[in-house]
Amino acid sequence: MISFSNTTKSAAAWIYTAALAFLATSAAAQDGPSFDCAKAESSVEELLCDDPALAALDRRLATTYAAAQAAASGLDAGAEDAAANLRAMQRGWIKGRDECWKAADLADCVRASYEMRAGQLTALWMLEDPVETVFWQCGNSPADELVTMRFTAEIPTLRLERGDTVAYAVQSPDSSVFYGDFGVTLTLEDGSAVLEMPQGTETRCTPR
């Protein structure tokens, strides 16, 4: 499990909040994305340079990613590996974002990609305080606890903690199903939750 000190969490949240405030005051001075448009190589990057709203999403995500980097570097243990993994995941996300050229609506695909990535980073690295935290008992064992933390995001996002595992899950449109990384699925129904793991096992969880 990712281990945060209180100092690390506070510092990351402060950096994120301060950076967002700076972005709000400097928006008029910078309308482009976070990268140099003269070096734009893909159709997605060209779109980001031409669309002010998408460019603003890019700048905001750059701030979110910087805060996640600060949180990774401040971990109590394994900071170097965590930071390296974060960089690799970000490179992977950029490649996936650039695949939006195949989508029927390029702008919608790019927008959704940014919104989802922002929610993922916020949840995984605790860049904001969750708006709701629920403790669940899964199955018959009191020791089998699931913690879900809900964060404000354009796409509703949960942070899932179970044992030594930390994951994120984003809500499917018009449903109570959250799809997470590595094939994790959480379905909220009638005051309970059904947790499905990648290997196909399902466990019903009830709030404590």
Rosetta blueprint (number, residue, H / E / L):
1 M L
2 I L
3 S L
4 F L
5 S L
6 N H
7 T H
8 T H
9 K H
10 S H
11 A H
12 A H
13 A H
14 W H
15 I H
16 Y H
17 T H
18 A H
19 A H
20 L H
21 A H
22 F H
23 L H
24 A H
25 T H
26 S H
27 A H
28 A H
29 A H
30 Q L
31 D L
32 G L
33 P L
34 S L
35 F L
36 D L
37 C H
38 A H
39 K H
40 A L
41 E L
42 S L
43 S H
44 V H
45 E H
46 E H
47 L H
48 L H
49 C H
50 D H
51 D L
52 P H
53 A H
54 L H
55 A H
56 A H
57 L H
58 D H
59 R H
60 R H
61 L H
62 A H
63 T H
64 T H
65 Y H
66 A H
67 A H
68 A H
69 Q H
70 A H
71 A H
72 A H
73 S H
74 G L
75 L L
76 D L
77 A L
78 G L
79 A H
80 E H
81 D H
82 A H
83 A H
84 A H
85 N H
86 L H
87 R H
88 A H
89 M H
90 Q H
91 R H
92 G H
93 W H
94 I H
95 K H
96 G H
97 R H
98 D H
99 E H
100 C H
101 W H
102 K H
103 A L
104 A L
105 D L
106 L H
107 A H
108 D H
109 C H
110 V H
111 R H
112 A H
113 S H
114 Y H
115 E H
116 M H
117 R H
118 A H
119 G H
120 Q H
121 L H
122 T H
123 A H
124 L H
125 W L
126 M L
127 L L
128 E L
129 D L
130 P L
131 V L
132 E E
133 T E
134 V E
135 F E
136 W E
137 Q E
138 C E
139 G L
140 N L
141 S L
142 P L
143 A L
144 D L
145 E E
146 L E
147 V E
148 T E
149 M E
150 R E
151 F E
152 T L
153 A L
154 E L
155 I L
156 P L
157 T E
158 L E
159 R E
160 L E
161 E E
162 R E
163 G L
164 D L
165 T E
166 V E
167 A E
168 Y E
169 A E
170 V E
171 Q E
172 S L
173 P L
174 D L
175 S L
176 S L
177 V E
178 F E
179 Y E
180 G E
181 D H
182 F H
183 G H
184 V L
185 T E
186 L E
187 T E
188 L E
189 E E
190 D L
191 G L
192 S E
193 A E
194 V E
195 L E
196 E E
197 M L
198 P L
199 Q L
200 G L
201 T L
202 E E
203 T E
204 R E
205 C E
206 T E
207 P E
208 R L
